[in-house]
């Protein structure tokens, strides 16, 4: 029998993070292989005059790419 131990994610849901010199909030986690992938929503900049057409500030990031704010 093989025992697989899954480490808990480093960050909590709704925790503020820094990535690529931006600030964001963890929306959810997903365990893939031996690492955690976080869905992070970046803080929205000033709304452009033409409006927003999509969620341009949300992305999947490995925990190695982010750090706590």
N, C-alpha and C positions, 0 to 999 in steps of 0.2 A: 504494500500500500504506500502511496506517495502522499505526503502532506504538503500542501501549498499554503504558505502564509502570505496574506495580502496586507501590506502596510497601509495604514490609514492615510488619507490625503493630507498634505501639508497645510492646506488652506481650507477655511470654512466657507460655506455658502453665504453670500452677502458680505464677505470680507473684502476690504479695499486692498488692491494690489498695484504694483508699478510694473509696466512692461513697455519697452522701447520708448522710454522717457515720457510715458503717458500714465495716467491713473485709470483704473478700472475696477469693476466689482465682479466677483465670482457669481455666476448665475447657476452653474451646475458642474458636476464632476463625472468623469467616466474612466474606468480602469481599463487600460489596453495593454496587454502583455505584462510587462513589469513596471509600468509607469502610469501615472495619473495624467489625464488630459482635462483641463478646465475650460469651460465656456465662459469667456470674460467679456463683459460689456464695458467699453470705454466711455469715459465722461464725454458728453456731447459738447462740441464747441458752439460758438454763437451760430444760431440758425441762419443759413444763407438766404438771400433775398428770393431765390427761386424755389425755396422749400426743400424738404427732404424727400427723396424718392425711394429710399431703402434704409435698412439698418446697416449703415456703413461702419459702425464702430463695434462690431461683435465678432469674436473669433475664437477658435480653438487653439489653446496654447499648452505646451508641455510645462509641467511645474518647474523644469530646469530653466525656462525662459522668463519666469516672473519672480518677484520677491515681494514680501509684505511691505506695505507703505508705512 
